[in-house]
């Protein structure tokens, strides 16, 4: 069920760059019981009770502003492509309105990063008429991710045909490998596990670092218990390795973590065997 969208979070300053979270939708379509079905009910209830971690899931994209360019990270749910029903029952996308309210003109976007190819991260790559939504942008995607999802897997065919093929036909798609630097402050880092080519986006400038984590984390429970991967991960063990690596690095640097499905960002600090987010100054 779609819920009232919470207030848009405050932008995060990273040196000369500004990271703007842009919430598209919120709802209870993926409660913890569905995210972590491998955990016994009593164990899940106990873990959730530790921090009162029951909150609706959000779908968020991000804008990185400054440095002479506008970068978008993930394009959320998308609309009713050619009149078809939306991709995520229970959520109605309003992301193009959210972009407009943030003062972002689709024609002025320079780069679109897709952290991976799940439907709630690529939806507004294209309009309802299947044209590139950001016609002047380069769309960046991991080559390994493209090869995995474009390899004839039937259940992903619609998303590829609607959200990737039009961009590719327009000559706007760039497939990247390994660590890919966009500019002096922004780079893409492989963080596989959730999907084979899953990326995170690191912003480092003026002595500060932030990471947009895509689906490295789906629920706050995974901050305090980073070994726990969700049912949505292709390779749960590898996802946990990537999660530990990114969060440990941020904790070492007092860096900021943002993710698609978390309602807040914060500075990463260690707490026991896990991590917690603290409000950033």
Buried (B, 14 or more C-beta within 10 A) or exposed (E): EBBEBEEBBEBBBBBEBBBBBBBBBBBBBBEBEEBBEEBEEEEBEEBBEEEEBEBBBBBBBBBBBBBEBBBBBBBBBBBEBEEEEBBBEEBBBBBBEBBEEBEBEBEEBBBBBBBBBBBBBBBBBBBBEBEBBBEBBBBBBBBBBBEBBBEEEEEBEEBBEBBBBBBBEEEBBEBBEEEBEBBEBBBBBBBBBBBBBBBBBBBBBEEBBBBBBBBBBBBBBBBBBBBBBBEBBBBBEBBBBBBBBBBBBBBEBBBBBBBBBBBBBBBBEEEEEBBBBEEBE
